[in-house]
Amino acid sequence: MKKVTATEANCRLPAVPRDVAQGERVMVTSHGTPGATMAPVHPRVATVRGGARRRLLDRLAMVQAVGARDWARDALHD
């Protein structure tokens, strides 16, 4: 596993995710203490999430909306 400091990760921000996408695990440290680990997403995880999203959207498209629509978007944040 590759280790980089938070400062290095910040300075090389475009390079770190590129390394991870190529299969390398990267640990980001701050003052020598591990703070985060970046690892590539397993292809199966991406496929499962994509499939679940697709199934949810398909199901929502088949359901008819019911109920009153007397609320405003801003009311959701109160």
C-alpha positions as CSV (number, residue, x, y, z in Angstrom):
1,M,0.0,0.0,0.0
2,K,1.3,3.4,-1.0
3,K,1.4,6.1,1.8
4,V,1.1,9.8,1.1
5,T,0.7,12.7,3.5
6,A,-2.4,14.9,3.3
7,T,-0.2,17.7,1.9
8,E,1.1,15.4,-0.8
9,A,-2.4,14.2,-1.6
10,N,-3.6,17.8,-1.9
11,C,-0.7,18.9,-4.1
12,R,-1.1,15.8,-6.4
13,L,-4.9,15.6,-6.3
14,P,-5.4,14.5,-9.9
15,A,-2.7,11.8,-9.7
16,V,-3.9,10.1,-6.5
17,P,-7.4,9.0,-7.8
18,R,-5.7,8.0,-11.1
19,D,-3.4,5.7,-9.1
20,V,-6.3,4.2,-7.2
21,A,-8.3,3.7,-10.4
22,Q,-5.3,1.7,-11.8
23,G,-5.6,-0.7,-8.8
24,E,-3.3,0.8,-6.2
25,R,-4.4,1.3,-2.6
26,V,-3.4,4.6,-1.1
27,M,-3.3,5.6,2.6
28,V,-3.4,9.3,3.4
29,T,-1.7,10.3,6.7
30,S,-1.7,13.4,8.7
31,H,1.3,13.9,11.0
32,G,2.1,10.2,10.6
33,T,-1.4,9.1,11.7
34,P,-3.5,7.2,9.1
35,G,-6.6,9.3,8.2
36,A,-8.0,7.7,5.2
37,T,-7.5,4.8,2.8
38,M,-8.4,5.0,-0.9
39,A,-9.0,1.7,-2.7
40,P,-10.4,0.9,-6.2
41,V,-14.1,0.0,-6.3
42,H,-14.5,-3.7,-7.0
43,P,-16.3,-4.1,-10.4
44,R,-19.0,-6.2,-8.8
45,V,-19.9,-3.5,-6.3
46,A,-20.3,-1.0,-9.2
47,T,-22.5,-3.5,-11.1
48,V,-24.7,-4.3,-8.1
49,R,-25.2,-0.6,-7.3
50,G,-26.0,0.2,-10.9
51,G,-28.5,-2.6,-11.1
52,A,-30.2,-1.6,-7.9
53,R,-30.5,2.0,-9.1
54,R,-31.9,0.8,-12.4
55,R,-34.5,-1.4,-10.7
56,L,-35.5,1.4,-8.3
57,L,-36.0,3.9,-11.2
58,D,-38.0,1.3,-13.2
59,R,-40.2,0.6,-10.2
60,L,-40.8,4.3,-9.5
61,A,-41.7,4.8,-13.2
62,M,-44.5,2.2,-12.8
63,V,-46.1,3.7,-9.7
64,Q,-48.7,6.5,-10.0
65,A,-48.2,9.5,-7.7
66,V,-51.0,10.0,-5.2
67,G,-51.8,12.7,-2.7
68,A,-52.0,16.4,-2.6
69,R,-49.2,18.5,-4.0
70,D,-49.8,21.6,-1.9
71,W,-46.2,21.9,-0.6
72,A,-43.3,24.0,-1.8
73,R,-39.7,22.8,-2.2
74,D,-38.5,25.3,0.5
75,A,-40.9,23.7,3.0
76,L,-38.9,20.5,2.9
77,H,-36.0,22.3,4.6
78,D,-37.9,23.6,7.6
